[in-house]
């Protein structure tokens, strides 16, 4: 009886639909209406997590380029939404139903409108081939299968296979789907009047990112760097044989002149923030500045800073010690000690002590437990800055705690001379003249580390290339 029930449940999982882009029959568990609803709901969550870049002219331009490509796709009837995210990350991703995002950080490294169209076309390919729907359907099916196995055998599912859509945003869809999206995107480029070779050029740009990250890690004695856009270097083979194979058919669609639009695109990048934006705060070595919130703080020498929408995290060079800071309103105007005790719940606060620094009131202590944690609150206006310090993998030492307290104690309002430091570096376009080199541009840039390598990367000249007189060159000031 239990086996029959299992067979019935598995039979109900079988949902098939013809893929509009490939013509194949795919396993899916949602209709197109459900796909559109999933995309709309997820889009609202994305906008809460990732700030939208506040340049409406650039947003309109990206929407225009994206629509031009999408009109020539296998699902041109969808209402596509293209959004530039105000983030320095090198990434782009798509949600089911036609919601496509490109990070400001990736745009800085592109060199033409055709390359922008290639990135957007690749993401349109994910939408037309319903990669997100297929991955989500497989995840749902495995979840239901786990329930069926539990009913049939009395053994719980081995793992909760969920979050497939979120994983795809970060890591991509796997080699076959990524290559399929490249091939589809190249077709859409050609049909839209762009040079499909731009798809290859974007891959080369992204592979240079990996080379640069690897060289940087080796120079600083670090391990293998984290993956880049879509886990690209896991999904594309080292030689581009398969990539050339999927791009090849698109080249047969080329008719007449194929647009590249290099100069028009580069002019759109003039003044684009490079790295952190003023809205999210600026990292400069171990110090952090936030212009709108009017504060700065400093971490210990050698620490790195991770700036996320919900929190700011400083971590030691060995990644074992960290201090996280979050911001919340204090509408009841609670004093710092009361607010801190409220936030730690019923746990006991040890060694509580007031903080008085640069005219701001605060309170700090250690949360009681097998491994005490440093916590603190600093009040500024009607807002409260909450700090939590922790150590991974070992016991907290007196030096660890001293570094945490020093970071917390460095929090203060900006001084007038520091407000300029709270502004972002920006891309500036210049015409190369005779005798100018990457080294000469690097000397006048605002980049703090490896300026030459970064400028070469920005201009597709890494690792040893030099600009030619008369060319446009992207520098950072």
ChimeraX attribute file (.defattr): number of C-alpha atoms within 10 A of each C-alpha:
attribute: neighborCount
match mode: 1-to-1
recipient: residues
	/A:1	6
	/A:2	13
	/A:3	13
	/A:4	10
	/A:5	14
	/A:6	18
	/A:7	12
	/A:8	12
	/A:9	16
	/A:10	15
	/A:11	10
	/A:12	9
	/A:13	18
	/A:14	11
	/A:15	15
	/A:16	13
	/A:17	14
	/A:18	13
	/A:19	18
	/A:20	15
	/A:21	18
	/A:22	13
	/A:23	10
	/A:24	12
	/A:25	12
	/A:26	18
	/A:27	19
	/A:28	23
	/A:29	19
	/A:30	17
	/A:31	12
	/A:32	12
	/A:33	10
	/A:34	14
	/A:35	18
	/A:36	19
	/A:37	14
	/A:38	16
	/A:39	21
	/A:40	17
	/A:41	10
	/A:42	17
	/A:43	21
	/A:44	10
	/A:45	11
	/A:46	15
	/A:47	12
	/A:48	12
	/A:49	12
	/A:50	16
	/A:51	15
	/A:52	19
	/A:53	17
	/A:54	12
	/A:55	11
	/A:56	11
	/A:57	10
	/A:58	16
	/A:59	16
	/A:60	14
	/A:61	15
	/A:62	22
	/A:63	18
	/A:64	14
	/A:65	19
	/A:66	24
	/A:67	22
	/A:68	20
	/A:69	26
	/A:70	30
	/A:71	17
	/A:72	19
	/A:73	25
	/A:74	19
	/A:75	19
	/A:76	16
	/A:77	10
	/A:78	16
	/A:79	13
	/A:80	19
	/A:81	16
	/A:82	22
	/A:83	22
	/A:84	26
	/A:85	23
	/A:86	22
	/A:87	24
	/A:88	17
	/A:89	17
	/A:90	18
	/A:91	22
	/A:92	25
	/A:93	22
	/A:94	27
	/A:95	28
	/A:96	28
	/A:97	27
	/A:98	26
	/A:99	22
	/A:100	25
	/A:101	24
	/A:102	24
	/A:103	21
	/A:104	25
	/A:105	22
	/A:106	21
	/A:107	24
	/A:108	22
	/A:109	22
	/A:110	23
	/A:111	26
	/A:112	21
	/A:113	23
	/A:114	28
	/A:115	29
	/A:116	24
	/A:117	32
	/A:118	31
	/A:119	29
	/A:120	29
	/A:121	33
	/A:122	29
	/A:123	27
	/A:124	36
	/A:125	30
	/A:126	29
	/A:127	27
	/A:128	26
	/A:129	25
	/A:130	24
	/A:131	26
	/A:132	25
	/A:133	28
	/A:134	20
	/A:135	19
	/A:136	23
	/A:137	20
	/A:138	19
	/A:139	18
	/A:140	20
	/A:141	21
	/A:142	18
	/A:143	17
	/A:144	17
	/A:145	17
	/A:146	19
	/A:147	18
	/A:148	23
	/A:149	21
	/A:150	15
	/A:151	15
	/A:152	17
	/A:153	12
	/A:154	11
	/A:155	12
	/A:156	13
	/A:157	16
	/A:158	9
	/A:159	9
	/A:160	11
	/A:161	16
	/A:162	14
	/A:163	12
	/A:164	18
	/A:165	23
	/A:166	14
	/A:167	13
	/A:168	20
	/A:169	19
	/A:170	16
	/A:171	18
	/A:172	24
	/A:173	23
	/A:174	15
	/A:175	16
	/A:176	12
	/A:177	17
	/A:178	23
	/A:179	23
	/A:180	21
	/A:181	25
	/A:182	28
	/A:183	25
	/A:184	27
	/A:185	32
	/A:186	33
	/A:187	30
	/A:188	29
	/A:189	35
	/A:190	24
	/A:191	23
	/A:192	23
	/A:193	20
	/A:194	25
	/A:195	23
	/A:196	33
	/A:197	21
	/A:198	23
	/A:199	26
	/A:200	17
	/A:201	17
	/A:202	21
	/A:203	20
	/A:204	14
	/A:205	22
	/A:206	22
	/A:207	18
	/A:208	19
	/A:209	22
	/A:210	19
	/A:211	15
	/A:212	19
	/A:213	17
	/A:214	16
	/A:215	17
	/A:216	16
	/A:217	14
	/A:218	13
	/A:219	9
	/A:220	8
	/A:221	9
	/A:222	13
	/A:223	9
	/A:224	12
	/A:225	15
	/A:226	9
	/A:227	15
	/A:228	19
	/A:229	20
	/A:230	21
	/A:231	20
	/A:232	20
	/A:233	16
	/A:234	14
	/A:235	17
	/A:236	19
	/A:237	13
	/A:238	10
	/A:239	8
	/A:240	13
	/A:241	11
	/A:242	14
	/A:243	19
	/A:244	16
	/A:245	12
	/A:246	20
	/A:247	23
	/A:248	16
	/A:249	16
	/A:250	21
	/A:251	17
	/A:252	11
	/A:253	16
	/A:254	18
	/A:255	10
	/A:256	7
	/A:257	9
	/A:258	17
	/A:259	16
	/A:260	21
	/A:261	14
	/A:262	15
	/A:263	13
	/A:264	12
	/A:265	19
	/A:266	21
	/A:267	14
	/A:268	13
	/A:269	21
	/A:270	16
	/A:271	15
	/A:272	21
	/A:273	23
	/A:274	20
	/A:275	21
	/A:276	22
	/A:277	21
	/A:278	17
	/A:279	17
	/A:280	20
	/A:281	23
	/A:282	22
	/A:283	22
	/A:284	16
	/A:285	15
	/A:286	17
	/A:287	19
	/A:288	21
	/A:289	25
	/A:290	23
	/A:291	20
	/A:292	12
	/A:293	14
	/A:294	16
	/A:295	20
	/A:296	22
	/A:297	18
	/A:298	22
	/A:299	27
	/A:300	17
	/A:301	12
	/A:302	12
	/A:303	18
	/A:304	21
	/A:305	22
	/A:306	11
	/A:307	17
	/A:308	14
	/A:309	12
	/A:310	11
	/A:311	13
	/A:312	18
	/A:313	18
	/A:314	25
	/A:315	23
	/A:316	19
	/A:317	14
	/A:318	10
	/A:319	12
	/A:320	14
	/A:321	21
	/A:322	22
	/A:323	23
	/A:324	19
	/A:325	19
	/A:326	16
	/A:327	16
	/A:328	10
	/A:329	13
	/A:330	17
	/A:331	9
	/A:332	8
	/A:333	13
	/A:334	14
	/A:335	16
	/A:336	23
	/A:337	20
	/A:338	11
	/A:339	21
	/A:340	24
	/A:341	21
	/A:342	12
	/A:343	12
	/A:344	12
	/A:345	9
	/A:346	8
	/A:347	12
	/A:348	12
	/A:349	20
	/A:350	15
	/A:351	9
	/A:352	16
	/A:353	13
	/A:354	15
	/A:355	19
	/A:356	12
	/A:357	14
	/A:358	11
	/A:359	10
	/A:360	14
	/A:361	16
	/A:362	25
	/A:363	22
	/A:364	26
	/A:365	22
	/A:366	20
	/A:367	20
	/A:368	14
	/A:369	11
	/A:370	7
	/A:371	13
	/A:372	17
	/A:373	18
	/A:374	25
	/A:375	27
	/A:376	27
	/A:377	29
	/A:378	29
	/A:379	21
	/A:380	19
	/A:381	10
	/A:382	12
	/A:383	15
	/A:384	23
	/A:385	19
	/A:386	24
	/A:387	24
	/A:388	20
	/A:389	26
	/A:390	20
	/A:391	21
	/A:392	10
	/A:393	7
	/A:394	9
	/A:395	12
	/A:396	18
	/A:397	9
	/A:398	9
	/A:399	9
	/A:400	19
	/A:401	18
	/A:402	13
	/A:403	19
	/A:404	25
	/A:405	20
	/A:406	15
	/A:407	20
	/A:408	29
	/A:409	19
	/A:410	16
	/A:411	19
	/A:412	18
	/A:413	20
	/A:414	18
	/A:415	11
	/A:416	8
	/A:417	8
	/A:418	16
	/A:419	16
	/A:420	11
	/A:421	18
	/A:422	25
	/A:423	18
	/A:424	22
	/A:425	21
	/A:426	22
	/A:427	22
	/A:428	20
	/A:429	17
	/A:430	14
	/A:431	14
	/A:432	17
	/A:433	13
	/A:434	10
	/A:435	9
	/A:436	14
	/A:437	16
	/A:438	21
	/A:439	15
	/A:440	11
	/A:441	19
	/A:442	22
	/A:443	11
	/A:444	12
	/A:445	19
	/A:446	14
	/A:447	19
	/A:448	9
	/A:449	10
	/A:450	10
	/A:451	20
	/A:452	21
	/A:453	20
	/A:454	21
	/A:455	24
	/A:456	24
	/A:457	22
	/A:458	23
	/A:459	21
	/A:460	21
	/A:461	17
	/A:462	19
	/A:463	16
	/A:464	10
	/A:465	14
	/A:466	15
	/A:467	20
	/A:468	15
	/A:469	14
	/A:470	11
	/A:471	13
	/A:472	20
	/A:473	21
	/A:474	24
	/A:475	25
	/A:476	23
	/A:477	16
